[in-house]
Amino acid sequence: MSAVSTPTRMERRSTLVTAVVGAVCAIAAAYLLLVTVPGARAEQRAFKTAHSCRADAVSKKCLRPVAATVNGTETVTSGASAQRWLSVTEDDGTRHRILMAGRPSVVGKVKPGDRVTVTHWHHKSRFVDFHNLRQRTDDDPRGGYRLPYAIALGLLPVAAGFLWAAYRFGRRSTDSPRRSPLQIAVPSAAALLVGVLGAATPWFVHSVWTPLLITGAGTAALLAWAVLTARRDRSRQDDTAAATARVPAGEEVLAPGP
């Protein structure tokens, strides 16, 4: 007969919090995958297919190169990271302070007074040319989908891990008190590792589907392994306490002597 334990108030609260965290992670991952990433990829495609504007064009959908003069550069450090800014003035007097991205191929070479070409698209500076050098700005949409994609793929297995833990916590009242901690600890740790792998993959793989397939396969394998482990441990558990038969003492009957 299985031993049944009533969950305490603290255990019920832990189950609820774990389930909510898992659900929030799952919803956030779904929003990033279904809304943010497709939008960023659509913007990237539009930017790559955009043509240079004619001199009399007024459309914001074309690439508009504008000559400018460098006012100066600035490097702002924060911990181990550094932001490199380029200040320029266009020929019509418009001033821009542009946050540069990537390797400092331009911002590390120019000095005040140098002439550069700033290319605008949708009213934002996208890259800067100096002689035969080109450097992207922080508003360059190419590869902009990678960060939300990495976050989403990192959240998927983590959400699965939290929901699995909530499920196991919720079965405390029907499971054996001797439930193996591996049923929660190991799947949770494995979910974290799969999440790290999923978050790192988009930065090294150019294909869009490969990171999703790797993360999805890892998450599915993790859940399948957790379910099989839980069933195996449940079948091995013997909830029947060993009982020692005790014979009650009877009355001692003395036979009469001869």
C-alpha positions in Angstrom: 0.0 0.0 0.0 1.5 3.4 -0.9 2.2 5.9 1.8 0.3 9.1 1.3 1.6 12.4 2.7 -0.4 15.7 2.8 1.6 18.6 1.3 2.3 21.4 3.7 1.4 25.0 2.9 5.0 25.8 2.1 5.2 22.8 -0.3 2.0 24.0 -2.1 3.4 27.5 -2.4 6.7 26.1 -3.8 4.7 24.1 -6.3 2.7 27.1 -7.4 5.7 29.4 -7.7 7.6 26.9 -9.7 4.7 26.4 -12.1 4.2 30.1 -12.6 7.9 30.6 -13.3 7.8 27.8 -15.8 4.7 29.2 -17.5 6.2 32.7 -17.7 9.4 31.3 -19.3 7.3 29.3 -21.8 5.1 32.3 -22.7 8.2 34.6 -23.1 9.9 32.1 -25.3 6.8 31.7 -27.5 6.5 35.4 -27.9 10.1 35.8 -28.9 9.9 32.9 -31.3 6.6 33.8 -32.9 6.7 37.7 -32.8 10.1 39.2 -32.1 12.3 36.9 -34.2 10.2 36.9 -37.3 9.9 40.7 -37.2 13.7 41.1 -36.8 14.3 38.7 -39.7 11.8 40.5 -41.9 13.6 43.8 -41.2 16.9 42.1 -42.0 15.6 40.9 -45.4 14.2 44.3 -46.2 17.6 45.9 -45.4 19.6 43.5 -47.5 17.4 43.9 -50.5 17.2 47.7 -50.3 18.8 49.7 -53.1 20.7 53.0 -52.9 18.5 56.1 -53.3 18.5 58.3 -56.3 19.5 61.9 -55.7 15.9 63.1 -55.8 14.3 60.2 -54.0 12.3 60.8 -50.8 11.6 57.2 -49.9 12.9 56.0 -46.5 13.0 52.4 -47.8 16.1 52.9 -49.8 19.7 53.3 -48.6 20.6 57.0 -48.4 24.4 57.7 -48.2 25.2 61.1 -46.8 28.6 62.8 -46.6 29.6 64.0 -43.2 32.6 65.4 -41.2 33.9 63.7 -38.1 33.6 65.8 -35.0 35.2 63.2 -32.7 35.0 59.8 -31.1 34.3 58.6 -27.6 34.7 55.3 -25.8 32.5 54.6 -22.8 33.5 51.6 -20.7 31.2 49.7 -18.4 32.9 46.8 -16.7 34.4 44.5 -19.4 32.3 46.1 -22.2 33.0 49.3 -24.1 30.7 51.4 -26.2 32.3 53.4 -29.1 30.5 56.5 -30.3 31.2 58.5 -33.4 30.1 62.2 -33.7 29.6 63.6 -37.2 28.0 66.6 -38.9 26.4 66.2 -42.2 26.9 68.8 -45.0 23.4 70.3 -44.3 24.4 70.9 -40.6 22.6 67.9 -39.1 24.6 66.4 -36.2 24.6 62.7 -35.2 26.1 60.8 -32.3 26.2 57.3 -33.6 26.8 54.1 -31.5 29.1 51.9 -33.5 29.1 48.1 -33.4 31.5 45.3 -34.1 35.3 45.8 -34.6 36.4 49.4 -34.5 37.5 49.4 -38.2 36.3 53.0 -38.7 35.8 54.6 -35.3 39.3 53.5 -34.4 40.9 55.1 -37.5 39.1 58.4 -38.0 40.0 61.7 -36.3 38.2 65.1 -36.2 38.0 66.7 -39.6 38.0 63.4 -41.6 35.3 62.9 -44.2 33.0 59.8 -43.9 29.9 58.6 -45.5 27.0 57.7 -43.3 24.3 55.5 -44.8 20.7 55.9 -43.5 17.8 53.6 -43.8 14.4 54.3 -42.2 15.8 57.5 -40.7 18.5 55.6 -38.8 22.3 55.4 -39.4 23.1 51.8 -40.4 26.8 51.9 -41.3 29.7 54.3 -41.9 32.3 54.2 -44.6 35.8 55.7 -44.4 37.9 55.3 -47.5 37.8 51.5 -48.1 36.7 50.7 -44.5 33.1 50.0 -43.4 31.7 49.6 -39.9 28.2 48.8 -38.8 26.3 50.9 -36.3 24.3 49.5 -33.4 21.1 50.1 -35.6 22.3 47.8 -38.4 19.5 45.1 -38.5 21.7 42.4 -39.9 21.9 39.7 -37.3 19.5 41.6 -35.0 17.4 38.5 -34.6 20.2 36.5 -32.9 19.8 37.9 -29.4 16.0 37.4 -29.0 16.5 34.0 -30.7 19.2 33.0 -28.2 17.0 34.1 -25.3 14.0 32.2 -26.6 16.0 29.0 -27.1 17.6 29.3 -23.7 14.2 29.7 -22.1 12.5 26.7 -23.7 14.3 23.9 -21.8 14.4 26.0 -18.6 10.6 26.4 -18.8 10.3 22.6 -19.3 12.5 22.0 -16.3 10.4 24.3 -14.1 7.2 22.7 -15.2 8.5 19.3 -14.6 9.7 20.2 -11.1 6.2 21.7 -10.4 4.6 18.5 -11.6 6.8 16.4 -9.4 6.3 18.7 -6.4 2.5 18.5 -7.0 2.6 14.7 -6.8 4.0 14.7 -3.3 0.6 13.6 -1.9 0.5 10.5 -4.1 4.1 9.6 -4.4 6.2 7.7 -2.0 8.0 9.8 0.7 11.1 8.1 -0.5 10.8 9.7 -4.0 14.2 9.9 -5.6 15.7 13.4 -5.6 17.0 12.5 -9.1 13.5 12.9 -10.4 13.8 16.7 -9.9 17.4 17.6 -9.4 18.9 15.9 -12.4 16.3 16.9 -15.0 16.5 20.5 -13.7 20.3 20.5 -14.1 20.0 18.9 -17.5 17.4 21.6 -18.6 19.8 24.3 -17.6 22.6 22.7 -19.6 20.3 22.4 -22.7 19.3 26.0 -22.2 22.9 27.2 -22.2 23.5 25.1 -25.4 20.4 26.5 -27.0 21.3 30.1 -26.2 24.8 29.7 -27.6 23.9 28.0 -30.8 22.4 31.0 -32.8 25.7 32.8 -32.4 27.7 30.1 -34.1 25.2 28.7 -36.6 24.0 30.7 -39.6 21.0 28.5 -40.3 17.8 29.6 -38.5 16.3 26.1 -38.2 19.3 24.3 -36.9 19.4 25.9 -33.4 15.7 25.4 -33.0 16.0 21.7 -34.0 18.9 21.1 -31.7 17.2 22.8 -28.7 13.8 21.1 -29.4 15.4 17.7 -29.7 17.4 18.2 -26.5 14.3 19.4 -24.6 12.2 16.4 -25.9 14.9 13.9 -25.0 15.2 15.5 -21.6 11.5 15.2 -20.9 11.3 11.7 -22.2 14.3 10.7 -20.0 12.7 12.3 -16.9 9.4 10.6 -17.5 11.0 7.2 -17.9 13.2 7.7 -14.9 10.2 8.6 -12.7 8.3 5.5 -13.9 11.2 3.3 -13.3 11.8 4.7 -9.8 8.1 4.4 -8.9 8.1 0.7 -10.0 11.1 0.0 -7.9 9.8 1.6 -4.7 8.4 -0.7 -2.1 6.1 1.3 0.1 5.1 -1.6 2.2 6.8 -1.4 5.6 8.2 -4.7 6.8 6.1 -6.0 9.6 7.2 -8.5 12.1 4.5 -10.9 13.3 4.0 -10.8 17.0 2.1 -13.5 18.8 0.2 -12.2 21.7 1.0 -13.9 24.9 -1.7 -16.4 25.9 -2.6 -17.6 29.3 -0.2 -20.1 30.7 -2.1 -23.3 31.6 -0.5 -25.5 34.2 -1.4 -29.1 33.9 -2.2 -30.8 37.3 0.4 -33.1 38.5 -0.1 -36.8 38.7 
